[in-house]
Amino acid sequence: MIRSELIQKITDENPHLYQRDVERIVNTVFEEVTNAMSRGDRVELRGFGAFSVKKREARVGRNPRTGETVQVEEKYVPFFKTGKLLRDRLNGK
């Protein structure tokens, strides 16, 4: 599902809301999650999962095309851990 499909689904299920308002709400939620993660905070959505940021240390990597070794700088990457309810639902429980 992409953002526009999410907005359309919420609009269809809530006919009393304007699509522009639903779009603003969805964009605000995504913005706040992004802002929190950029500050290094953890974002937890009960039953769904938790978003956090993990630090990857600098390392020596390899260019797969040439086989040449390259220095990979340290970086921060987003990490998602599923919640128990989501895991149970995916596994048919």
C-alpha positions as CSV (number, residue, x, y, z in Angstrom):
1,M,0.0,0.0,0.0
2,I,1.3,3.4,-0.9
3,R,0.5,6.8,0.8
4,S,-2.2,7.7,-1.7
5,E,-3.9,4.4,-1.3
6,L,-3.9,4.8,2.5
7,I,-5.4,8.3,2.2
8,Q,-8.1,7.0,-0.2
9,K,-9.0,4.1,2.1
10,I,-9.3,6.3,5.2
11,T,-11.4,8.8,3.1
12,D,-13.7,6.0,1.9
13,E,-14.2,4.6,5.4
14,N,-14.9,8.1,6.9
15,P,-17.2,9.9,4.4
16,H,-17.7,12.8,6.9
17,L,-14.0,13.8,6.4
18,Y,-12.7,15.7,3.4
19,Q,-9.9,14.1,1.5
20,R,-7.6,17.1,1.9
21,D,-8.0,16.8,5.7
22,V,-7.2,13.1,5.7
23,E,-4.2,13.8,3.5
24,R,-3.0,16.5,5.9
25,I,-3.4,14.1,8.9
26,V,-1.5,11.3,7.2
27,N,1.3,13.6,6.1
28,T,1.5,15.0,9.6
29,V,1.8,11.6,11.2
30,F,4.6,10.5,8.8
31,E,6.4,13.8,9.3
32,E,6.3,13.4,13.1
33,V,7.6,9.9,12.9
34,T,10.4,11.1,10.6
35,N,11.2,14.0,12.9
36,A,11.3,11.9,16.0
37,M,13.6,9.3,14.3
38,S,15.9,12.1,13.0
39,R,16.3,13.2,16.7
40,G,17.2,9.6,17.6
41,D,13.9,9.0,19.4
42,R,12.0,5.7,19.3
43,V,8.4,5.7,17.9
44,E,6.1,3.0,19.1
45,L,2.7,2.2,17.7
46,R,1.1,-0.3,20.1
47,G,0.1,-3.5,18.4
48,F,1.9,-2.6,15.2
49,G,5.6,-2.1,16.0
50,A,8.4,0.2,16.9
51,F,10.6,2.4,14.7
52,S,14.1,3.2,16.0
53,V,17.5,4.3,14.7
54,K,20.6,2.0,14.8
55,K,24.1,3.1,14.3
56,R,26.3,1.2,11.9
57,E,30.0,1.5,12.6
58,A,32.6,2.4,9.9
59,R,33.9,-0.7,8.2
60,V,35.9,-1.9,5.2
61,G,33.6,-3.0,2.4
62,R,34.1,-4.4,-1.1
63,N,32.9,-3.1,-4.4
64,P,31.1,-6.1,-5.9
65,R,31.7,-5.1,-9.5
66,T,35.5,-4.6,-9.2
67,G,36.4,-6.5,-6.0
68,E,38.2,-3.3,-4.8
69,T,38.1,-2.6,-1.1
70,V,36.4,0.6,0.0
71,Q,36.0,2.4,3.3
72,V,32.4,2.6,4.3
73,E,31.7,5.5,6.8
74,E,29.6,5.1,9.9
75,K,25.9,5.8,9.4
76,Y,22.5,5.6,11.0
77,V,19.8,3.4,9.6
78,P,16.1,3.1,10.4
79,F,15.0,-0.1,12.1
80,F,11.5,-1.6,12.5
81,K,10.6,-4.2,15.1
82,T,7.1,-5.7,14.7
83,G,4.7,-5.7,17.6
84,K,3.3,-8.9,19.1
85,L,-0.2,-8.4,17.7
86,L,1.1,-7.9,14.2
87,R,3.3,-10.9,14.4
88,D,0.4,-13.0,15.7
89,R,-1.9,-11.8,12.9
90,L,0.7,-12.6,10.2
91,N,1.2,-16.1,11.6
92,G,-2.6,-16.8,11.7
93,K,-3.0,-16.7,15.5
